[in-house]
Amino acid sequence: MPIPLSLRSHPSRLALLGVGALALMGALSACSRDGAQGTLNRVVSTAGLTVTPDIRYGPDVRNVMDVYAPQNAKDAPVVLFIHGGSWVNGDKDGHKFVGESLARAGYVTAVMSYRLAPVNRYPTYVQDAAQALKVLRDQATALGGNPQNLFVMGHSAGGFNAVEAVDNVRWLSEAGVPVSAVRGVIGVAGPYSYDFRQFGSANAFPVGSTPDDVMPDRHVRPDAPPHLLLVAENDDTVYPQNAVNMEAALKRAGIPVTRTVLPKLNHITIIAAMARPLTFLGGTRQAVIDFIEARRLR
């Protein structure tokens, strides 16, 4: 199993990692998203957390989310995390490490699945995000969270879903979620602006759609909450220009936005760095926590 250069140059970190984490690094170096996430989920523990699995937010088999919370949480910030996968694959089970990481930081965190293309095209998966947020908000107090202290976060296609669900005035309104309850949006390596036909995901959108019809940077509401846009310096899957264009659209609307380029990370490692055993890869986790802490209700 090859060991990435980032680890070879830090032997002390090698000594601190277990066999499972080393296996994960092998998967990451081979750019295997499923292998990396599966291994990572096996090396993180939810001991000491309260985990509520399979909360249903809609009628479809994929309309479920798992909630990770600190034990005895009360009035904590609430985070909805949306996975990536080009809108055609992925699920909540592959992202236990995100829920665990954010719960350890003190947040009630829901990790959702959503309906996938090509059977379910835009805006189905965006509507799923809005509906999941509605149910999460309704149950926030019982789960230990504050229903007026919501954050929405997504990686890759999930970053699109997160930004579009909040920024397009239609979706939260249809779900019955006041935008004032959303304190911030966190997009991680999301495709917010480029023509979706350029990155091979045309089957996730209705036939005849144009970027003006579907892309979040065209849909920024004037009362949107602050945004954090995290970019992987070496992302060759979703071009970093997406975040540049999204930042410009938010600024034109007068929305506070921070765009942060994280060095040396790629499209996979930027989300892997959310895992507590892998924070040395880059600053994803700390950037997310800093943003939430700056924006949360006190």
C-alpha positions as CSV (number, residue, x, y, z in Angstrom):
1,M,0.0,0.0,0.0
2,P,1.6,3.3,-1.0
3,I,1.8,6.0,1.6
4,P,1.2,9.6,0.4
5,L,4.0,12.0,0.4
6,S,2.2,14.2,3.0
7,L,2.5,11.4,5.5
8,R,6.0,10.3,4.5
9,S,7.2,13.8,5.3
10,H,5.6,13.6,8.8
11,P,6.8,10.3,10.4
12,S,5.5,11.4,13.8
13,R,2.0,11.5,12.4
14,L,2.5,8.0,11.0
15,A,3.3,6.8,14.4
16,L,0.1,8.3,15.8
17,L,-2.2,6.7,13.2
18,G,-3.6,3.2,13.6
19,V,-3.7,0.5,10.9
20,G,-7.2,1.5,9.9
21,A,-6.2,5.1,9.2
22,L,-3.2,4.0,7.2
23,A,-5.5,1.8,5.1
24,L,-7.6,4.9,4.6
25,M,-4.6,6.8,3.4
26,G,-3.9,4.1,0.9
27,A,-7.5,4.4,-0.4
28,L,-7.2,8.2,-0.6
29,S,-3.9,8.0,-2.5
30,A,-5.6,5.7,-5.0
31,C,-8.5,8.3,-5.2
32,S,-11.1,5.7,-4.3
33,R,-13.9,7.7,-2.8
34,D,-16.0,4.7,-1.6
35,G,-13.0,2.9,-0.3
36,A,-11.7,5.9,1.6
37,Q,-15.0,6.8,3.2
38,G,-15.7,3.2,4.2
39,T,-12.3,2.8,5.8
40,L,-12.6,6.2,7.5
41,N,-16.0,5.3,8.9
42,R,-14.5,2.2,10.5
43,V,-11.8,4.1,12.3
44,V,-14.0,6.8,13.9
45,S,-16.1,6.0,17.0
46,T,-19.3,7.5,18.1
47,A,-18.8,6.4,21.7
48,G,-20.0,9.1,24.0
49,L,-22.3,10.6,21.4
50,T,-26.1,10.3,21.0
51,V,-26.9,8.8,17.6
52,T,-30.4,8.8,16.2
53,P,-30.5,6.8,13.0
54,D,-32.9,6.9,10.1
55,I,-35.1,9.9,10.9
56,R,-37.6,10.1,8.1
57,Y,-38.2,13.4,6.4
58,G,-40.2,12.1,3.3
59,P,-41.9,9.1,1.8
60,D,-39.0,7.8,-0.4
61,V,-36.7,5.1,0.9
62,R,-33.8,7.6,0.6
63,N,-35.6,10.3,2.6
64,V,-33.8,9.6,5.8
65,M,-31.1,11.2,7.9
66,D,-28.9,10.2,10.9
67,V,-28.4,12.7,13.7
68,Y,-25.2,12.8,15.7
69,A,-25.2,14.9,18.9
70,P,-23.2,15.5,22.0
71,Q,-24.6,13.7,25.0
72,N,-27.0,15.9,27.0
73,A,-26.9,18.6,24.2
74,K,-29.1,21.6,24.8
75,D,-29.7,24.6,22.6
76,A,-26.7,23.6,20.4
77,P,-26.2,24.8,16.8
78,V,-27.8,22.4,14.3
79,V,-26.0,21.4,11.1
80,L,-27.5,19.6,8.1
81,F,-24.8,17.9,6.0
82,I,-25.5,16.8,2.4
83,H,-23.2,14.3,0.7
84,G,-21.8,14.5,-2.8
85,G,-21.7,11.9,-5.7
86,S,-22.6,13.8,-8.9
87,W,-26.3,13.5,-7.9
88,V,-26.2,9.8,-8.9
89,N,-24.5,8.0,-6.0
90,G,-23.5,8.3,-2.3
91,D,-25.5,8.2,0.9
92,K,-25.5,9.2,4.5
93,D,-23.9,6.0,5.6
94,G,-20.7,7.0,3.8
95,H,-20.4,10.1,5.9
96,K,-20.6,9.0,9.5
97,F,-17.1,10.6,9.9
98,V,-18.6,14.1,9.2
99,G,-21.4,13.6,11.7
100,E,-19.0,12.4,14.4
101,S,-16.6,15.2,13.7
102,L,-19.1,18.0,14.0
103,A,-20.9,16.4,17.0
104,R,-17.5,16.3,18.9
105,A,-17.3,20.0,18.2
106,G,-20.6,20.5,20.0
107,Y,-23.1,20.6,17.2
108,V,-26.3,18.5,16.6
109,T,-25.5,17.2,13.1
110,A,-27.8,15.5,10.6
111,V,-26.3,13.6,7.7
112,M,-28.9,13.0,5.1
113,S,-29.5,10.8,2.0
114,Y,-31.6,12.1,-0.9
115,R,-33.2,10.9,-4.1
116,L,-30.8,10.4,-6.9
117,A,-30.7,11.0,-10.7
118,P,-31.4,10.0,-13.3
119,V,-34.7,8.8,-12.0
120,N,-34.9,12.0,-9.8
121,R,-33.7,15.1,-11.5
122,Y,-33.4,18.7,-10.4
123,P,-35.1,20.1,-8.4
124,T,-36.0,16.8,-6.5
125,Y,-32.8,16.5,-4.6
126,V,-32.8,20.3,-3.7
127,Q,-36.4,19.9,-2.4
128,D,-35.2,16.9,-0.4
129,A,-32.6,19.2,1.3
130,A,-35.2,21.8,2.1
131,Q,-37.6,19.2,3.5
132,A,-34.9,17.5,5.6
133,L,-34.1,20.9,7.0
134,K,-37.8,21.4,7.8
135,V,-38.0,18.1,9.7
136,L,-34.7,18.7,11.4
137,R,-35.8,22.2,12.5
138,D,-39.1,20.7,13.8
139,Q,-37.2,18.1,15.9
140,A,-34.2,20.3,16.8
141,T,-35.2,20.9,20.4
142,A,-35.9,17.3,21.1
143,L,-32.5,16.4,19.6
144,G,-30.7,19.0,21.8
145,G,-30.5,21.8,19.2
146,N,-31.7,25.3,18.7
147,P,-34.3,25.5,15.8
148,Q,-33.2,29.1,15.1
149,N,-29.5,28.2,14.9
150,L,-29.3,26.2,11.7
151,F,-26.4,25.7,9.3
152,V,-26.5,23.9,5.9
153,M,-23.3,22.2,4.6
154,G,-22.6,20.1,1.6
155,H,-19.7,18.6,-0.4
156,S,-19.5,18.5,-4.2
157,A,-23.0,17.9,-5.6
158,G,-24.2,18.2,-2.0
159,G,-22.6,21.7,-1.9
160,F,-24.8,22.6,-4.9
161,N,-27.8,21.2,-3.0
162,A,-27.0,23.2,0.1
163,V,-26.5,26.5,-1.6
164,E,-29.4,26.2,-4.0
165,A,-31.8,25.1,-1.3
166,V,-31.1,28.2,0.8
167,D,-30.3,30.8,-1.8
168,N,-33.2,30.2,-4.2
169,V,-36.1,31.9,-2.6
170,R,-38.5,29.1,-3.7
171,W,-37.3,26.0,-1.9
172,L,-37.2,27.1,1.8
173,S,-40.5,28.9,1.3
174,E,-42.1,25.7,-0.1
175,A,-40.8,23.7,2.8
176,G,-41.9,26.2,5.4
177,V,-38.5,27.1,6.7
178,P,-37.8,30.8,7.5
179,V,-34.5,31.8,6.0
180,S,-33.9,33.8,9.2
181,A,-33.4,30.5,11.0
182,V,-30.5,29.6,8.8
183,R,-27.4,31.2,10.2
184,G,-25.0,30.2,7.5
185,V,-24.3,28.0,4.4
186,I,-21.1,26.0,3.9
187,G,-20.2,24.8,0.5
188,V,-17.3,22.4,0.1
189,A,-15.9,22.1,-3.5
190,G,-19.4,22.6,-5.0
191,P,-20.4,23.2,-8.6
192,Y,-22.3,26.4,-8.3
193,S,-21.9,28.1,-11.6
194,Y,-20.5,26.2,-14.5
195,D,-22.6,24.7,-17.2
196,F,-23.5,21.3,-15.8
197,R,-23.2,19.7,-19.2
198,Q,-19.4,20.3,-19.0
199,F,-18.9,18.0,-16.1
200,G,-21.0,15.0,-17.3
201,S,-24.0,15.5,-15.1
202,A,-26.6,16.5,-17.7
203,N,-28.8,13.5,-16.7
204,A,-29.2,15.0,-13.2
205,F,-31.2,18.0,-14.7
206,P,-34.3,18.2,-16.9
207,V,-33.9,17.9,-20.6
208,G,-33.5,21.4,-22.1
209,S,-32.3,23.0,-18.9
210,T,-29.9,25.9,-19.1
211,P,-27.4,27.1,-16.4
212,D,-29.7,30.1,-15.8
213,D,-32.5,27.6,-14.9
214,V,-30.6,25.6,-12.4
215,M,-27.3,27.0,-11.2
216,P,-27.2,28.5,-7.7
217,D,-25.2,31.6,-8.7
218,R,-28.1,32.7,-10.8
219,H,-30.6,32.3,-7.8
220,V,-29.2,34.4,-5.0
221,R,-31.9,35.8,-2.8
222,P,-31.3,39.3,-1.3
223,D,-31.8,38.0,2.3
224,A,-29.6,34.9,2.1
225,P,-27.4,34.2,5.1
226,P,-23.6,34.4,5.2
227,H,-21.7,31.8,3.2
228,L,-18.4,29.9,3.5
229,L,-17.1,28.5,0.3
230,L,-14.2,26.1,0.7
231,V,-12.1,25.3,-2.3
232,A,-9.5,22.5,-2.8
233,E,-6.4,24.0,-4.5
234,N,-5.8,20.8,-6.5
235,D,-9.4,20.1,-7.4
236,D,-9.6,18.7,-10.9
237,T,-13.2,17.4,-10.5
238,V,-15.1,20.6,-9.7
239,Y,-13.2,23.6,-11.0
240,P,-12.3,26.2,-8.3
241,Q,-13.7,28.9,-10.6
242,N,-17.2,27.8,-9.4
243,A,-16.5,29.3,-6.0
244,V,-15.1,32.5,-7.6
245,N,-18.3,32.9,-9.6
246,M,-20.5,32.1,-6.6
247,E,-18.6,34.5,-4.4
248,A,-19.2,37.3,-7.0
249,A,-22.9,36.5,-7.2
250,L,-23.2,36.7,-3.4
251,K,-21.3,39.9,-3.2
252,R,-23.5,41.5,-5.9
253,A,-26.5,40.6,-3.7
254,G,-24.8,42.1,-0.6
255,I,-24.4,38.7,1.1
256,P,-21.4,38.2,3.4
257,V,-19.2,35.5,1.9
258,T,-15.8,34.0,2.7
259,R,-14.0,32.0,0.0
260,T,-11.1,30.0,1.3
261,V,-8.7,28.0,-0.9
262,L,-7.2,25.1,1.1
263,P,-3.7,24.3,-0.2
264,K,-2.6,20.8,-1.4
265,L,-6.1,19.3,-1.0
266,N,-8.1,17.7,-3.9
267,H,-11.8,17.0,-4.4
268,I,-11.7,13.9,-2.1
269,T,-9.2,15.0,0.6
270,I,-11.0,18.3,1.2
271,I,-13.9,16.4,2.7
272,A,-11.7,13.6,4.2
273,A,-10.0,16.4,6.2
274,M,-13.3,16.9,8.1
275,A,-12.4,13.6,9.9
276,R,-10.7,14.2,13.2
277,P,-7.9,11.6,12.5
278,L,-7.1,13.4,9.2
279,T,-7.2,17.1,10.1
280,F,-3.5,17.3,9.4
281,L,-4.3,17.0,5.7
282,G,-5.8,20.4,5.6
283,G,-7.9,23.1,7.3
284,T,-11.4,22.0,6.3
285,R,-12.7,21.1,9.8
286,Q,-11.2,24.1,11.5
287,A,-12.6,26.5,8.9
288,V,-16.1,25.0,9.3
289,I,-15.9,25.3,13.1
290,D,-14.6,28.8,12.9
291,F,-17.5,29.8,10.6
292,I,-20.1,28.3,12.8
293,E,-18.7,29.8,15.9
294,A,-18.7,33.2,14.3
295,R,-22.3,33.0,13.1
296,R,-24.1,31.0,15.7
297,L,-26.7,32.5,18.1
298,R,-25.4,32.9,21.6
